[in-house]
Amino acid sequence: QVQVVESGGGSVQPGESLRLSCAVSGSWISLGAINWYRRTPGKERDQVGSITSDGGTSYADSVKDRFTISRDNYKNTVYLQMNSLKPEDTAVYSCSVRARVGKAWGFWDNFWGQGTQVTVSS
């Protein structure tokens, strides 16, 4: 099975930065794309961005040019660097990992972490 743990959240002031981590452990045949999401109370979960297995990235318009996703395949960890944070970035951030698991050729499945709270307030 695949375990996903997010960390790095906290409370910051507008304009400051945070780096979130998404650590993947367990066993799998191969890892695919890893996606960052965020959710605020009463709202739908929004995708923040994603990174493919070969490092290709994409971002939501709301965070483009402020957030950067990177991937360390040796540590099986994905990072979300968040700069110039705004109050509207306040949310629980979580990541989902697409992994091929099982026996022989296996099958693709998505695994989620519990999330980490980010609060941006003056």
DSSP file with accessible surface (Angstrom, degrees, kcal/mol):
  #  RESIDUE AA STRUCTURE BP1 BP2  ACC     N-H-->O    O-->H-N    N-H-->O    O-->H-N    TCO  KAPPA ALPHA  PHI   PSI    X-CA   Y-CA   Z-CA
    1    1 A Q              0   0  140      0, 0.0    26,-2.1     0, 0.0     2,-0.5   0.000 360.0 360.0 360.0 163.7    0.0    0.0    0.0
    2    2 A V  E     -A   26   0A  11     24,-0.2     2,-0.4    95,-0.1    24,-0.2  -0.925 360.0-161.8-112.4 131.2    0.9    3.6   -0.4
    3    3 A Q  E     -A   25   0A  92     22,-3.0    22,-2.5    -2,-0.5     2,-0.4  -0.920   4.0-164.8-111.8 140.3    1.0    6.1    2.4
    4    4 A V  E     -A   24   0A  13     -2,-0.4     2,-0.4   108,-0.4   110,-0.4  -0.989   6.6-178.5-128.0 127.8    0.9    9.8    1.8
    5    5 A V  E     -A   23   0A  88     18,-2.3    18,-2.9    -2,-0.4     2,-0.3  -0.982   9.1-159.5-131.6 122.4    1.8   12.4    4.5
    6    6 A E  E     +A   22   0A  16     -2,-0.4     2,-0.3    16,-0.2    16,-0.2  -0.726  20.1 163.1 -94.9 149.8    1.7   16.2    4.0
    7    7 A S  E     +A   21   0A  59     14,-2.0    14,-2.7    -2,-0.3   109,-0.1  -0.956  36.5  72.0-154.2 169.0    3.6   18.6    6.2
    8    8 A G        +     0   0   37     -2,-0.3    11,-0.3     1,-0.3    -1,-0.1   0.379  59.5 138.0 104.4  -3.1    4.9   22.1    6.4
    9    9 A G        +     0   0   28     12,-0.1     2,-0.3    84,-0.1    -1,-0.3  -0.154  18.6 128.1 -69.6 170.2    1.7   24.0    7.0
   10   10 A G  E     -d  118   0B  27    107,-0.8   109,-2.7   106,-0.1     2,-0.5  -0.984  56.3 -63.1 170.1-168.7    1.3   26.8    9.4
   11   11 A S  E     +d  119   0B 100     -2,-0.3     2,-0.3   107,-0.2   109,-0.2  -0.934  52.1 162.3-111.1 128.2    0.2   30.4   10.0
   12   12 A V  E     -d  120   0B  17    107,-2.7   109,-2.5    -2,-0.5     3,-0.1  -0.879  35.8-106.8-136.9 167.9    1.9   33.2    8.1
   13   13 A Q    >   -     0   0  110     -2,-0.3     3,-2.1   107,-0.2    72,-0.2  -0.594  52.8 -78.4 -92.2 158.2    1.3   36.8    7.2
   14   14 A P  T 3  S+     0   0   56      0, 0.0    72,-0.2     0, 0.0    -1,-0.1  -0.271 119.0  27.4 -55.1 138.1    0.4   38.0    3.7
   15   15 A G  T 3  S+     0   0   52     70,-3.2    69,-0.7     1,-0.3    71,-0.1   0.210  97.7 113.4  93.4 -14.9    3.4   38.2    1.4
   16   16 A E    <   -     0   0   89     -3,-2.1    69,-2.4    69,-0.2    -1,-0.3  -0.220  58.9-122.7 -83.8 179.1    5.3   35.5    3.3
   17   17 A S        -     0   0   59     66,-0.2     2,-0.3    67,-0.2    66,-0.2  -0.847  20.7-177.0-124.5 157.0    6.3   32.0    2.0
   18   18 A L  E     - B   0  82A  30     64,-2.2    64,-3.4    -2,-0.3     2,-0.5  -0.979  15.1-147.1-145.2 151.1    5.8   28.4    3.0
   19   19 A R  E     - B   0  81A 132     -2,-0.3     2,-0.3   -11,-0.3    62,-0.2  -0.980  14.9-161.7-122.5 120.6    7.0   25.1    1.6
   20   20 A L  E     - B   0  80A   0     60,-2.7    60,-2.4    -2,-0.5     2,-0.4  -0.703   5.0-151.4 -95.8 150.0    4.7   22.1    1.9
   21   21 A S  E     -AB   7  79A  22    -14,-2.7   -14,-2.0    -2,-0.3     2,-0.5  -0.933   9.5-163.2-120.8 146.8    6.0   18.5    1.5
   22   22 A a  E     -AB   6  78A   0     56,-2.5    56,-2.3    -2,-0.4     2,-0.5  -0.938  16.4-165.5-127.8 101.9    4.1   15.5    0.3
   23   23 A A  E     -AB   5  77A  41    -18,-2.9   -18,-2.3    -2,-0.5     2,-0.5  -0.808   1.6-159.5 -96.9 131.1    6.0   12.3    1.4
   24   24 A V  E     +A    4   0A   7     52,-2.8     2,-0.3    -2,-0.5   -20,-0.2  -0.915  18.8 162.0-112.2 130.6    5.2    9.0   -0.2
   25   25 A S  E     +A    3   0A  60    -22,-2.5   -22,-3.0    -2,-0.5     2,-0.4  -0.892  30.1  59.6-139.4 171.5    6.0    5.7    1.4
   26   26 A G  E    S-A    2   0A  47     -2,-0.3     2,-0.4   -24,-0.2   -24,-0.2  -0.881  86.4 -47.2 112.8-145.2    5.0    2.1    1.1
   27   27 A S        +     0   0   76    -26,-2.1     2,-0.3    -2,-0.4    75,-0.1  -0.988  56.3 150.0-135.6 143.8    5.3   -0.1   -1.9
   28   28 A W        -     0   0   66     -2,-0.4    73,-0.2     1,-0.1     3,-0.1  -0.969  46.2-126.0-159.8 165.8    4.3    0.3   -5.5
   29   29 A I  S    S-     0   0   70     71,-4.0     2,-0.3     1,-0.4    72,-0.2   0.867  91.7 -17.0 -85.0 -45.9    5.2   -0.7   -9.0
   30   30 A S  E     -E  100   0B  33     70,-1.2    70,-3.2    -3,-0.1     2,-0.4  -0.985  61.2-126.8-156.9 154.9    5.5    2.8  -10.3
   31   31 A L  E     -E   99   0B  26     -2,-0.3    68,-0.3    68,-0.2     3,-0.1  -0.868  25.6-177.3-104.7 140.3    4.5    6.4   -9.3
   32   32 A G  E     -     0   0B  10     66,-4.1    -1,-0.1    -2,-0.4    67,-0.1   0.054  47.6 -19.0-108.0-140.8    2.6    8.6  -11.7
   33   33 A A  E     -     0   0B  32     64,-0.1    65,-2.2    19,-0.1     2,-0.4  -0.299  53.7-150.6 -69.4 149.8    1.5   12.2  -11.3
   34   34 A I  E     -EF  97  51B   2     17,-2.6    17,-2.3    63,-0.2     2,-0.4  -0.993  14.3-162.5-123.3 130.6    1.2   13.9   -8.0
   35   35 A N  E     -EF  96  50B  25     61,-2.5    61,-2.4    -2,-0.4     2,-0.4  -0.897  11.1-145.5-118.6 143.2   -1.4   16.6   -7.5
   36   36 A W  E     +EF  95  49B   0     13,-2.9    12,-2.9    -2,-0.4    13,-1.5  -0.896  22.9 177.2-104.5 136.5   -1.9   19.3   -4.9
   37   37 A Y  E     -EF  94  47B  43     57,-3.3    57,-2.2    -2,-0.4     2,-0.3  -0.871  11.7-158.5-128.2 164.1   -5.3   20.3   -3.9
   38   38 A R  E     -EF  93  46B  26      8,-2.5     8,-3.0    -2,-0.3     2,-0.4  -0.994   3.9-168.2-144.3 151.9   -6.8   22.8   -1.4
   39   39 A R  E     -E   92   0B 123     53,-1.8    53,-2.6    -2,-0.3     6,-0.1  -0.998   4.2-166.0-141.2 135.0  -10.1   23.1    0.3
   40   40 A T    >   -     0   0   31      4,-0.4     3,-2.2    -2,-0.4    51,-0.1  -0.864  46.3 -81.2-113.8 152.1  -11.7   25.8    2.4
   41   41 A P  T 3  S+     0   0  131      0, 0.0     3,-0.1     0, 0.0    -1,-0.1  -0.228 115.8  11.6 -54.0 131.5  -14.8   25.3    4.5
   42   42 A G  T 3  S+     0   0   93      1,-0.3     2,-0.3    -3,-0.0    -3,-0.0   0.485 111.7  97.5  82.0   2.2  -18.0   25.4    2.5
   43   43 A K  S <  S-     0   0  142     -3,-2.2    -1,-0.3     1,-0.0     3,-0.1  -0.844  77.9 -99.7-121.7 161.6  -16.2   25.3   -0.8
   44   44 A E        -     0   0  154     -2,-0.3    -4,-0.4     1,-0.1     2,-0.3  -0.346  47.4 -96.6 -69.9 155.4  -15.3   22.7   -3.4
   45   45 A R        -     0   0  101     -6,-0.1     2,-0.4    -8,-0.1    -6,-0.2  -0.602  43.8-154.5 -73.3 132.5  -11.8   21.2   -3.4
   46   46 A D  E     -F   38   0B  86     -8,-3.0    -8,-2.5    -2,-0.3     2,-0.5  -0.880  14.3-122.8-110.9 142.2   -9.7   23.0   -5.9
   47   47 A Q  E     -F   37   0B  81     -2,-0.4   -10,-0.3   -10,-0.2     3,-0.1  -0.689  21.7-173.2 -81.5 130.4   -6.7   21.7   -7.7
   48   48 A V  E     -     0   0B   2    -12,-2.9    12,-2.7    -2,-0.5     2,-0.3   0.854  57.7 -56.0 -88.5 -42.7   -3.6   23.8   -7.1
   49   49 A G  E     -FG  36  59B   2    -13,-1.5   -13,-2.9    10,-0.3    -1,-0.4  -0.980  46.8-133.9 177.5 178.9   -1.3   22.1   -9.5
   50   50 A S  E     -FG  35  58B  15      8,-2.2     8,-1.8    -2,-0.3     2,-0.4  -0.976   1.5-150.2-151.6 161.9    0.4   18.9  -10.5
   51   51 A I  E     -FG  34  57B   5    -17,-2.3   -17,-2.6    -2,-0.3     6,-0.2  -0.997  18.7-139.2-138.1 133.1    3.7   17.3  -11.4
   52   52 A T    >   -     0   0   50      4,-2.7     3,-1.8    -2,-0.4   -19,-0.1  -0.284  34.9 -96.4 -83.4 175.8    4.1   14.3  -13.7
   53   53 A S  T 3  S+     0   0   66      1,-0.3    -1,-0.1     2,-0.1    20,-0.1   0.779 126.1  47.6 -65.6 -25.2    6.5   11.5  -13.2
   54   54 A D  T 3  S-     0   0  140      2,-0.1    -1,-0.3     0, 0.0   -22,-0.0   0.262 126.6 -96.2-101.6  12.2    9.0   13.2  -15.5
   55   55 A G  S <  S+     0   0   39     -3,-1.8     2,-0.2     1,-0.3    -2,-0.1   0.460  70.2 148.5  96.9   1.8    8.7   16.6  -13.9
   56   56 A G        -     0   0   33     -5,-0.0    -4,-2.7     1,-0.0     2,-0.3  -0.489  29.2-160.4 -71.0 137.5    6.2   18.4  -16.0
   57   57 A T  E     -G   51   0B  66     -6,-0.2     2,-0.3    -2,-0.2    -6,-0.2  -0.864  17.9-177.8-122.4 156.0    4.1   20.9  -14.0
   58   58 A S  E     -G   50   0B  63     -8,-1.8    -8,-2.2    -2,-0.3     2,-0.3  -0.980  10.9-163.0-147.0 152.9    0.9   22.7  -14.4
   59   59 A Y  E     -G   49   0B  49     -2,-0.3   -10,-0.3   -10,-0.2     2,-0.1  -0.961  25.9-105.2-138.1 153.4   -0.8   25.2  -12.1
   60   60 A A    >>  -     0   0   28    -12,-2.7     3,-1.6    -2,-0.3     4,-1.3  -0.447  38.4-116.7 -69.8 150.2   -4.2   26.8  -11.4
   61   61 A D  T 34 S+     0   0  135      1,-0.3     3,-0.2     2,-0.2    -1,-0.1   0.843 112.0  63.9 -58.4 -33.3   -4.4   30.4  -12.7
   62   62 A S  T 34 S+     0   0   67      1,-0.2    -1,-0.3     3,-0.0   -14,-0.1   0.682 115.1  28.7 -67.7 -18.6   -4.9   31.6   -9.1
   63   63 A V  T X> S+     0   0    0     -3,-1.6     4,-2.4   -15,-0.2     3,-2.3   0.457  85.6 127.4-120.6  -5.1   -1.4   30.4   -8.1
   64   64 A K  T 3< S+     0   0   95     -4,-1.3     4,-0.1     1,-0.3   -15,-0.0  -0.261  80.2  16.4 -56.3 140.2    0.6   30.6  -11.3
   65   65 A D  T 34 S+     0   0  163      2,-0.4    -1,-0.3     1,-0.1     3,-0.1   0.367 126.2  59.4  75.3  -4.6    3.8   32.6  -10.8
   66   66 A R  T <4 S+     0   0   27     -3,-2.3    17,-2.0     1,-0.2     2,-0.4   0.660  98.6  52.7-116.5 -34.0    3.5   32.3   -7.1
   67   67 A F  E  <  -C   82   0A   3     -4,-2.4    -2,-0.4    15,-0.2     2,-0.4  -0.827  60.5-169.1-108.2 146.0    3.6   28.6   -6.4
   68   68 A T  E     -C   81   0A  75     13,-2.5    13,-3.4    -2,-0.4     2,-0.5  -0.998   7.1-155.7-135.3 130.9    6.1   26.1   -7.6
   69   69 A I  E     +C   80   0A   6     -2,-0.4     2,-0.3    11,-0.2    11,-0.2  -0.889  18.3 173.6-105.3 134.5    5.9   22.3   -7.5
   70   70 A S  E     -C   79   0A  53      9,-1.9     9,-2.8    -2,-0.5     2,-0.4  -0.914  17.2-144.3-136.0 166.2    9.0   20.2   -7.5
   71   71 A R  E     -C   78   0A  43     -2,-0.3     2,-0.7     7,-0.2     7,-0.2  -0.996   8.5-163.6-139.4 129.9    9.7   16.5   -7.1
   72   72 A D  E  >> -C   77   0A  45      5,-3.1     5,-1.9    -2,-0.4     4,-0.8  -0.912   8.9-173.8-111.1 100.3   12.6   14.6   -5.5
   73   73 A N  T  45S+     0   0   90     -2,-0.7    -1,-0.1     1,-0.2     5,-0.1   0.740  82.0  57.6 -70.4 -21.3   12.3   11.0   -6.8
   74   74 A Y  T  45S+     0   0  225      1,-0.2    -1,-0.2    -3,-0.1    -2,-0.0   0.868 116.0  34.9 -74.6 -35.2   15.0    9.7   -4.6
   75   75 A K  T  45S-     0   0  134     -3,-0.3   -51,-0.3     2,-0.2    -2,-0.2   0.453 104.0-130.1 -93.9  -3.2   13.2   10.9   -1.5
   76   76 A N  T  <5 +     0   0   56     -4,-0.8   -52,-2.8     1,-0.2     2,-0.4   0.928  65.3 131.2  52.1  47.0    9.8   10.1   -3.0
   77   77 A T  E   < -BC  23  72A  17     -5,-1.9    -5,-3.1   -54,-0.2     2,-0.4  -0.990  45.5-158.2-134.3 139.7    8.7   13.6   -1.9
   78   78 A V  E     -BC  22  71A   1    -56,-2.3   -56,-2.5    -2,-0.4     2,-0.4  -0.939  14.2-152.5-116.2 140.9    6.9   16.4   -3.7
   79   79 A Y  E     -BC  21  70A  25     -9,-2.8    -9,-1.9    -2,-0.4     2,-0.5  -0.870  10.8-158.5-116.2 147.0    7.2   20.0   -2.6
   80   80 A L  E     -BC  20  69A   0    -60,-2.4   -60,-2.7    -2,-0.4     2,-0.6  -0.938  12.8-162.7-122.3 102.4    4.8   22.9   -3.0
   81   81 A Q  E     -BC  19  68A  58    -13,-3.4   -13,-2.5    -2,-0.5     2,-0.6  -0.799   8.0-166.9 -87.1 120.5    6.7   26.2   -2.6
   82   82 A M  E     +BC  18  67A   0    -64,-3.4   -64,-2.2    -2,-0.6     2,-0.3  -0.942   9.3 176.8-116.3 115.2    4.2   29.0   -2.0
   83   83 A N        +     0   0   57    -17,-2.0   -66,-0.2    -2,-0.6   -67,-0.1  -0.744  60.3  21.0-112.2 162.7    5.4   32.5   -2.3
   84   84 A S  S    S-     0   0   66    -69,-0.7    -1,-0.2    -2,-0.3   -67,-0.2   0.903  84.9-158.0  48.8  50.2    3.6   35.9   -1.9
   85   85 A L        -     0   0    2    -69,-2.4   -70,-3.2    -3,-0.2   -69,-0.2  -0.248   8.2-159.2 -65.0 145.7    0.9   34.2    0.1
   86   86 A K    >   -     0   0   87    -72,-0.2     3,-2.4    -3,-0.1     4,-0.3  -0.850  32.0-109.1-120.1 158.4   -2.5   35.9    0.2
   87   87 A P  G >  S+     0   0   68      0, 0.0     3,-1.9     0, 0.0    33,-0.4   0.852 117.8  62.7 -56.4 -33.4   -5.4   35.5    2.7
   88   88 A E  G 3  S+     0   0  129      1,-0.3    -3,-0.0    -3,-0.0     0, 0.0   0.570  89.2  69.6 -71.6  -5.9   -7.4   33.7    0.0
   89   89 A D  G <  S+     0   0    0     -3,-2.4    -1,-0.3    31,-0.1     2,-0.2   0.529  70.3 120.5 -83.4  -6.1   -4.7   31.0    0.0
   90   90 A T    <   +     0   0   40     -3,-1.9     2,-0.3    -4,-0.3    29,-0.2  -0.401  41.5 107.2 -61.6 124.9   -5.9   29.9    3.4
   91   91 A A  E    S- H   0 118B   3     27,-2.0    27,-2.8    -2,-0.2     2,-0.6  -0.968  75.7 -80.7-177.7 171.3   -7.0   26.3    3.1
   92   92 A V  E     -EH  39 117B  54    -53,-2.6   -53,-1.8    -2,-0.3     2,-0.5  -0.895  47.7-152.3 -91.2 122.5   -6.2   22.7    4.0
   93   93 A Y  E     +EH  38 116B   0     23,-3.0    23,-2.4    -2,-0.6     2,-0.3  -0.838  20.7 169.5-101.3 132.3   -3.7   21.5    1.4
   94   94 A S  E     -E   37   0B  15    -57,-2.2   -57,-3.3    -2,-0.5     2,-0.4  -0.930  20.5-141.2-137.1 160.2   -3.6   17.9    0.5
   95   95 A a  E     -E   36   0B   0     -2,-0.3    18,-1.6   -59,-0.2     2,-0.4  -0.925   4.1-153.4-123.5 150.9   -1.9   15.8   -2.2
   96   96 A S  E     -EI  35 112B   3    -61,-2.4   -61,-2.5    -2,-0.4     2,-0.5  -0.972  10.1-154.5-120.7 139.6   -3.0   12.9   -4.1
   97   97 A V  E     -EI  34 111B   0     14,-2.9    14,-2.6    -2,-0.4     2,-0.6  -0.953   5.7-148.8-117.5 127.8   -0.6   10.3   -5.6
   98   98 A R  E     + I   0 110B  95    -65,-2.2   -66,-4.1    -2,-0.5     2,-0.4  -0.869  31.5 167.2 -95.3 123.2   -1.3    8.2   -8.6
   99   99 A A  E     -EI  31 109B   0     10,-2.7    10,-2.4    -2,-0.6     2,-0.6  -0.982  38.2-128.9-139.1 148.8    0.5    4.9   -8.2
  100  100 A R  E     +EI  30 108B  67    -70,-3.2   -71,-4.0    -2,-0.4   -70,-1.2  -0.876  43.3 166.3 -96.5 122.2    0.5    1.5   -9.8
  101  101 A V  E     + I   0 107B  12      6,-2.7     6,-2.4    -2,-0.6     2,-0.2  -0.733  22.2  55.1-129.1 173.5    0.1   -1.1   -7.2
  102  102 A G  S    S-     0   0   48     -2,-0.2     2,-0.2     4,-0.2    -2,-0.0  -0.591  84.1 -37.7 102.2-161.7   -0.6   -4.8   -6.8
  103  103 A K  S >  S-     0   0  196     -2,-0.2     3,-2.5   -74,-0.0    -2,-0.1  -0.622 102.3 -10.5-104.6 161.3    0.9   -7.9   -8.4
  104  104 A A  T 3  S-     0   0   95      1,-0.3     0, 0.0    -2,-0.2     0, 0.0  -0.291 140.7  -7.5  53.8-123.1    2.3   -8.5  -11.8
  105  105 A W  T 3  S-     0   0  207      1,-0.2    -1,-0.3    -2,-0.0   -76,-0.1   0.718  98.3-167.2 -76.1 -18.6    1.3   -5.5  -14.0
  106  106 A G    <   -     0   0   30     -3,-2.5     2,-0.3    -6,-0.1    -4,-0.2  -0.136  16.7 -91.0  69.7-162.4   -0.9   -4.2  -11.1
  107  107 A F  E     -I  101   0B 115     -6,-2.4    -6,-2.7    -8,-0.1     2,-0.3  -0.985  30.3-105.0-150.5 154.9   -3.4   -1.4  -11.5
  108  108 A W  E     +I  100   0B 104     -2,-0.3     2,-0.3    -8,-0.2    -8,-0.2  -0.653  43.6 163.7 -85.8 140.2   -3.4    2.4  -11.1
  109  109 A D  E     -I   99   0B  70    -10,-2.4   -10,-2.7    -2,-0.3     2,-0.4  -0.945  32.9-118.5-148.4 163.5   -5.0    3.9   -8.1
  110  110 A N  E     -I   98   0B  71     -2,-0.3     2,-0.4   -12,-0.2   -12,-0.2  -0.916  22.6-164.9-110.9 137.4   -5.1    7.3   -6.2
  111  111 A F  E     -I   97   0B  20    -14,-2.6   -14,-2.9    -2,-0.4     2,-0.3  -0.963   6.4-158.1-125.3 138.5   -3.8    7.7   -2.7
  112  112 A W  E     -I   96   0B  95     -2,-0.4  -108,-0.4   -16,-0.2   -16,-0.2  -0.852   6.8-143.1-119.5 149.0   -4.5   10.7   -0.5
  113  113 A G        -     0   0   12    -18,-1.6  -108,-0.2    -2,-0.3     3,-0.1  -0.389  32.3-107.1 -94.5-178.9   -2.9   12.2    2.6
  114  114 A Q        -     0   0  181   -110,-0.4  -109,-0.1     1,-0.2   -20,-0.1   0.670  59.1-124.4 -84.5 -19.0   -4.7   13.9    5.5
  115  115 A G        -     0   0   21    -20,-0.1     2,-0.4   -23,-0.0   -21,-0.2  -0.094  10.8-112.8  97.4 162.0   -3.8   17.4    4.6
  116  116 A T  E     - H   0  93B  22    -23,-2.4   -23,-3.0  -109,-0.1     2,-0.3  -0.999  27.1-118.8-138.2 137.5   -2.0   20.3    6.3
  117  117 A Q  E     - H   0  92B  90     -2,-0.4  -107,-0.8   -25,-0.2     2,-0.5  -0.595  23.3-170.9 -82.1 132.6   -3.5   23.6    7.3
  118  118 A V  E     -dH  10  91B   0    -27,-2.8   -27,-2.0    -2,-0.3     2,-0.5  -0.992   4.3-175.0-120.1 125.4   -2.2   26.8    5.8
  119  119 A T  E     -d   11   0B  45   -109,-2.7  -107,-2.7    -2,-0.5     2,-0.6  -0.986   6.4-171.0-124.1 124.3   -3.5   30.1    7.3
  120  120 A V  E     +d   12   0B   4     -2,-0.5     2,-0.3   -33,-0.4  -107,-0.2  -0.954  28.9 138.1-116.8 112.9   -2.6   33.5    5.8
  121  121 A S              0   0   76   -109,-2.5    -2,-0.1    -2,-0.6   -35,-0.0  -0.995 360.0 360.0-155.8 145.8   -3.6   36.4    8.0
  122  122 A S              0   0  129     -2,-0.3  -109,-0.1  -109,-0.2    -1,-0.1   0.458 360.0 360.0 -92.7 360.0   -2.4   39.7    9.2
